[in-house]
């Protein structure tokens, strides 16, 4: 099996656990065995870690900015209200509130193939 703590050849200083990896899952099927003829459908799975591969994904999380509250006087009374700002200020605050998550993982790609030598339409 693959060890995620082994060094990634592409990085030299980091392991697959730190850089992520790509895994190719090969699925083979057949319903014919040589010298035996037709048989039940059989499957085999072979996972292979792609040497020197990595997998990284960025996820953005945006937090809405807090509205600014200021004291103001309306008719000689003190009240609190939200001061509206221009659209440009809102966009700048929105961009500043972004958190970028740098995630590494295992990307799994499956490839299938095989042979079906006998097929009975009535078994569908």
N, C-alpha and C positions, 0 to 999 in steps of 0.2 A: 504494500500500500504506500501511498504518498505521505510524506511527513511535512507538515506545514512549517515546522521549525528548522528545516534545512535551508541553507543559503540559496537565494535566488541568483542564478548565474548572471542575469541581466543587471542586477544591482551590486553584487559583490559584498555589500555591507549589511543588507537587510534580508530577512527571511520571507518566505511566501506568506506567512501570517501578517507581516507588515506591509508587503506590496500588493497582496491579493494574488489571485492566480486564475487561469482558465483551465477548465476540465472538459475533455472530450469524452462523451459517453457513447460508445458504439454498441448498437443493439443489432444482433443478427438473429434471424429466424429461419427455420427450415421445417418441412414436413416430409422429408425423404432422407433415408439413411442408405449409404452405399452397401450393397450386398444384402440389404433387408427389404428394400422397396419402400412403399408409402408407410408413414408412421404418424403419430400424433404431432401436432405442431410444437416445436421446441424453441425456446429463446435462450440467448446468452447475452450477458452484459459485460462490457469491458471498459472500465474507467481509466483514462490516461491523463495525467497531469502534463500540460504543455510546457516544456522546458523554457525557462526564461520569460514566461508570460507574467502579466500583472493584470489586475482589475481594480479600477478606481471609479468612484461615482461621487459627484457633488450634489448635495441637496441644499436648497436654499430655504431658510425659515425666516419669515418676515413677522416682526412684532409691530403692531400699530403704535405710532408715537402717542405719548400722553399729551392731551390738550393742555395748553398753557392757561393757567387761571391767574387773573390779576384783580386786585381791588380797584374799584372805580366808584365814583359817586354819581348817583342819579337822584336829582332833586334833593340834595343835602342828606342823602342816606348812603350808607356803605353797603355794597352788595358784591357778591363774587359772580363773575361771569367768564365765559370763554372768549378770549380775544381771537378773532379769525385772522389768519395770515394769508399771504398770497399763495397761489397754486405752486409756484416755484419752491417756496419754503417747505410746503407739504411733501413735494417729490424728494427734496434733499433729505428731509427727516425720514422719509420712507426708506430711502437707500441706506442711510446710516443705521437703520434698525435691522438690517439684514445680518443673519448669522449663517455662515457657510459651513456645512458639515462635510468634512473630507472622509469618505468611507471607503474601506477596502473590503473585498469579499471574494467569493469564488463564483466565477461566471461558468455556468454549465451549458454546454452545447451538445445536443444529441444528434447522432447520425444513425439512420436505420437502413437495413438492407437484408436481403435474403432470397430464398427461393421457395416457391410454392409449386410443387409438381403435380399435385392432385387437388381438385376442387370439386365439391359436390354442391350444386346449386340448391338442392333440396335442404341442405343444412343451414341455409341462411335463416 
